[in-house]
Amino acid sequence: MNEEHYTETEMEAIVFQECKLKGYSQKTIDNYLHYIKKFVSSGKTPRDFLLALIEKGSSDETVRSAGFAIKFYLNTIKKGSLEIQDVLDNLPNVKREKKLPVILSKDEIEMLISSTKNMNHRLIIQVGYSAGLRISEIINLKWQDIDFDRNIIHLKRAKGKKDRIVMLSLKVKESLMNLTPNKEGYVFLTNRDGKYTQRTIQKIIENAAMKTGIRKSITPHTLRHSFATHLLENGTDIRYIRDLLGHSDISTTLIYTKVSNKNILNIKSPLDD
């Protein structure tokens, strides 16, 4: 197949349908379409397009995402072409940056929570930290997913379309019980009864950090990182942490052994000898 036979709208529809058939999330689909449109309109070869991104100073993650999008596009539009297979074979993946996650101390978590006066906003921070939820899982959390009798949260069709069970903090449980008498639909709703956006939750956490004077660069995912690290420091087995986070591969979870102070505290600095 040749992309010249398709209009931009037709190509977009084909890529969208293929993504849907493969079960990709809407976020991934939007990401792919964004880079595919930029690539097609540039008129560059895949290598030249990625090199241009690198020369422009784009992050490694941006270049990786663009590379995956282009490969998906070529595999979809020109499936079976020997010429394209050659291009794909010679298009390397940019290495992922190996940055360590930012971790908040337990005191900093408490400061974030106590500085947030809006009940909904405070609970968003508490739920994100106490159960290690992704921002999308906070946004899409429904009352029916919470088992108040067994003190668990049943996350359904989370990342990778996997279900998982996480704990329901007793402190969070008490606050949730008092949140609203109408326990139906989504747990967190704005004043206009709409779902929160990722950007809004980001601002909630940024504002809380500003009030407390925390200067670390934190995001909603920082709460999840802190959850995992604090569990590890408390002696929780890494395999349980992997399951609570919903990681497919334990190597992803092992990153927290690099930021935990559990073992570092047992090592004495030579300055203190």
C-alpha positions in Angstrom: 0.0 0.0 0.0 1.2 3.6 -0.7 0.2 6.5 1.4 -0.1 8.6 -1.7 -3.4 6.8 -2.4 -4.9 8.2 0.8 -6.0 11.7 1.8 -4.9 12.9 5.2 -8.3 12.2 6.7 -8.3 8.6 5.3 -4.8 8.0 6.7 -5.8 9.3 10.1 -8.9 7.0 10.0 -6.8 4.0 9.1 -4.3 4.6 11.9 -7.0 5.3 14.4 -8.8 2.0 13.5 -5.6 0.0 13.7 -4.8 1.5 17.1 -8.3 0.7 18.4 -8.0 -2.9 17.1 -4.8 -3.3 19.0 -6.4 -1.9 22.2 -4.3 1.2 22.5 -5.4 3.9 24.9 -6.8 7.2 23.7 -3.7 8.9 25.0 -1.5 6.7 22.9 -3.7 7.2 19.8 -3.6 11.0 20.2 0.2 10.8 20.6 0.6 8.7 17.5 -1.6 10.9 15.4 0.2 14.0 16.5 3.6 12.8 15.4 2.3 11.1 12.3 0.8 14.3 11.0 4.0 16.2 11.7 6.1 13.5 10.0 3.9 13.3 6.9 3.6 17.1 6.5 7.4 17.5 6.9 8.2 15.5 3.7 11.3 14.2 5.4 12.5 10.6 5.6 12.0 9.0 9.0 15.7 9.3 9.9 15.8 13.0 8.9 12.6 13.8 10.8 14.0 12.2 14.0 17.4 13.9 13.5 15.6 17.2 13.1 13.9 16.7 16.4 17.2 15.9 18.1 18.9 19.0 16.6 16.0 21.1 17.7 16.7 20.0 21.3 13.7 17.8 21.8 13.8 15.4 24.8 14.8 11.8 24.4 11.2 10.8 25.3 9.8 13.0 22.6 12.1 11.5 19.9 11.3 8.0 21.2 7.5 8.7 21.0 7.9 10.1 17.5 9.9 7.1 16.4 7.3 4.6 17.6 4.6 6.6 15.9 6.4 6.7 12.6 7.1 2.9 12.8 3.4 2.2 13.6 2.4 4.4 10.7 4.7 2.8 8.1 3.7 -0.7 9.3 0.1 0.2 9.0 0.1 2.1 5.7 2.8 0.3 3.8 2.5 -3.2 5.4 4.5 -5.8 3.5 6.7 -3.4 1.5 10.3 -4.5 1.3 11.4 -0.9 1.0 9.7 0.0 4.2 11.0 -3.0 6.0 14.5 -1.8 5.1 13.6 1.7 6.6 12.2 0.1 9.7 15.2 -2.1 10.2 17.5 0.9 10.0 15.6 3.2 12.3 17.0 2.7 15.8 15.0 3.4 19.0 16.4 6.3 21.0 17.5 5.1 24.5 15.1 6.1 27.3 16.6 8.5 29.8 17.4 6.8 33.0 16.2 9.5 35.4 15.4 8.6 39.0 11.9 9.5 40.2 11.4 12.4 42.5 10.3 11.2 46.0 8.5 13.2 48.7 9.2 12.4 52.3 6.3 11.4 54.6 6.4 14.8 56.2 6.2 16.5 52.8 3.2 14.3 51.9 1.5 15.4 55.1 2.3 19.0 54.4 0.7 18.7 50.9 -2.5 17.2 52.4 -2.8 19.6 55.3 -2.2 22.7 53.2 -5.1 21.8 50.8 -8.4 23.1 52.2 -10.8 22.0 49.4 -12.1 18.5 50.5 -12.1 17.1 47.0 -8.6 18.3 46.3 -7.3 17.0 49.5 -8.9 13.6 48.9 -7.3 13.5 45.4 -3.9 13.8 46.9 -4.7 11.3 49.7 -6.1 8.7 47.3 -3.2 9.1 44.8 -0.6 8.6 47.6 -2.3 6.1 49.8 -3.1 3.6 47.0 -0.4 4.5 44.4 -2.9 5.4 41.7 -2.1 6.8 38.3 -3.6 10.1 37.5 -6.0 8.5 35.0 -7.1 6.0 37.7 -7.9 8.9 40.1 -9.9 10.7 37.4 -11.9 7.5 36.4 -12.4 6.1 40.0 -16.0 5.2 40.5 -17.9 4.6 43.8 -18.7 1.1 42.7 -15.0 0.3 42.5 -14.6 0.9 46.3 -15.4 -1.9 48.7 -15.9 -0.2 52.0 -16.5 -3.5 53.8 -13.3 -5.1 52.7 -11.3 -1.8 52.6 -10.1 -2.3 49.0 -10.3 -0.5 45.7 -10.9 -2.6 42.6 -9.3 -0.8 39.7 -10.9 -2.0 36.5 -9.3 -1.9 33.0 -6.4 0.1 34.2 -3.2 0.6 32.1 -2.8 -2.4 29.8 -6.5 -3.2 30.3 -5.6 -5.0 33.6 -7.6 -5.1 36.7 -5.9 -4.9 40.1 -6.8 -4.6 43.8 -5.2 -2.0 46.0 -5.8 -1.1 49.7 -8.3 1.5 50.9 -6.7 3.7 53.6 -8.8 3.9 56.7 -8.2 7.7 56.8 -9.3 8.0 53.2 -12.3 5.7 53.8 -13.6 8.0 56.6 -13.3 11.1 54.4 -14.9 9.4 51.4 -17.9 8.3 53.5 -18.5 11.9 54.4 -17.9 13.3 50.9 -21.4 12.9 49.4 -24.6 11.0 50.3 -25.0 10.2 46.6 -22.4 7.5 46.1 -22.9 6.9 42.4 -20.8 7.5 39.3 -17.4 9.1 39.5 -15.9 9.8 42.9 -14.3 13.1 42.0 -16.4 15.7 40.2 -15.8 19.4 39.7 -18.3 22.1 40.8 -19.9 21.7 37.4 -20.3 17.9 38.0 -17.7 17.1 35.3 -14.7 14.9 35.5 -11.4 16.4 36.5 -8.7 16.8 33.8 -5.1 15.8 34.2 -4.1 19.5 34.0 -6.5 20.4 36.8 -5.0 17.7 39.1 -1.5 18.8 38.2 -2.4 22.4 39.2 -3.9 21.2 42.5 -0.6 19.5 43.4 1.5 22.4 42.1 -0.6 24.9 44.3 -0.3 22.7 47.3 3.5 22.4 46.8 3.7 26.2 46.4 1.8 26.8 49.7 4.1 24.5 51.6 7.3 25.7 50.1 8.3 22.3 48.6 10.8 23.1 45.8 11.0 19.7 44.2 9.6 19.3 40.7 6.5 17.2 41.5 3.6 15.8 39.4 0.6 13.6 40.3 2.9 10.7 39.5 5.2 11.8 42.3 2.5 10.6 44.8 2.7 7.1 43.2 6.5 7.1 43.3 6.4 8.1 46.9 3.8 5.4 47.8 6.1 2.7 46.3 9.3 4.0 47.9 7.7 4.4 51.4 6.3 0.8 51.2 9.8 -0.5 50.3 11.3 1.5 53.2 8.7 0.0 55.5 9.9 -3.5 54.5 7.1 -4.5 52.0 8.3 -7.2 49.6 9.1 -5.8 46.1 6.8 -8.4 44.5 3.8 -7.1 46.4 4.7 -3.5 45.5 4.8 -4.6 41.8 1.3 -6.0 42.1 0.0 -3.0 43.8 1.4 -0.7 41.1 0.2 -3.0 38.3 3.6 -3.4 36.7 4.0 -6.3 34.3 7.7 -6.6 34.8 9.4 -6.4 38.2 12.4 -4.6 36.6 10.1 -1.5 36.4 9.4 -1.7 40.1 13.1 -2.2 41.0 13.8 1.5 40.2 12.5 2.2 43.7 15.4 0.3 45.3 17.6 3.1 43.8 15.7 5.9 45.6 14.9 4.2 48.8 16.9 5.2 51.9 16.4 1.7 53.4 19.9 0.5 52.7 21.6 3.9 52.4 20.8 4.6 56.1 22.9 1.6 57.1 26.0 3.0 55.3 28.0 5.5 57.2 29.5 8.5 55.4 33.3 8.6 55.6 33.0 12.2 56.7 31.3 10.9 59.9 34.0 8.4 60.8 
